[in-house]
Amino acid sequence: MPLHLRWELYPVPHEVLKAEYGGSYLEEVNWWLKGRLVSVFGELKEMFKEMLFIVRIYRSNKRLWLLSYSFHLGIYLILIWFILIFLGAITTTYIGIPIPSMNPWAIFVYYVTIIIGIVGDVLAIVGGLGLLVRRLVSPVLRDYTTIPDYFNLILVLLALMSGLLAWFFDPSFNLAREFMSSLINPLLPPPYLNVITIVHLAIVQIIIAYIPFSKITHFIGKYFTYHKVLWDDEPNMGQLDGKIQELLKLKLFWSDPHIKSGDTWINNASG
């Protein structure tokens, strides 16, 4: 992509000491002659705070944050549940410790898997349904919600709800561990799966295949929008001049069908 527009917004989390009061290296006399102190820890701290608690939505819209955080927290817990199922399958398949059993590790995996799996699914369903309703009834949200946005949310909700239905047929997640064991050990045959579980697995596989082509990848894009756009304050010592000159040659194209280029816009504005 072309070089983004430098807004020079502060504070930038990687500014050592200066980020605390909103300063930057540009306030220093002869800053171009001095080195910059950049903190990776500051960036990671800000990123994880946003990822884990969605701070920006909380500050701007607390009612929407309750639904969004419930939805995202539920998905985070479901990802942890996947890891626990994987660990449980390794424990039974390669270590030889059955789950459930009286082994302390087996007891821990057994009960934590159940608690995190159910809590995560319920939280995600409640938050997802709430977000869907808000987008349908709120004029502000409805105005900029596109059809793919609705489709993405409904598709994820289908996976969550079918997973909850599948849990009623597998309340201890023993079937899930057996299925995972058959995936990590080709010598083990897959267990018998009921219709609800098969439908759930099919929807999950569709989502996994669909994610790279959808907005759901925003969790990956955040790295670029934060590190490469919002926090990019690399000093221009001449190395960016070539890219800037290339950008200045580009014409502007606007969404108005009657205004097709920057030259036309300038003529219309002056007229």
Secondary structure, DSSP 4 states (H G I P E B T S, - for coil): -PPPP----S--TTBTTGGGTT--GGGSTTGGGS---B-HHHHHHHHHHHHHH-HHHHHH-HHHHHHHHHHHHHHHHHHHHHHHHHHHHHIIIII---SSSSSHHHHHHHHHHHHHHHHHHHHHHHHHHHHHHHHHH-HHHHHT--HHHHHHHHHHHHHHHHHHHHHHH-TT-HHHHHHHHHHH-TTSPPPP--HHHHHHHHHHHHHHHHGGGSGGGHHHHHHIIIIIIIT-----SSTTHHHHHHHHTPPP--SSTT--SHHHHHHHHH-
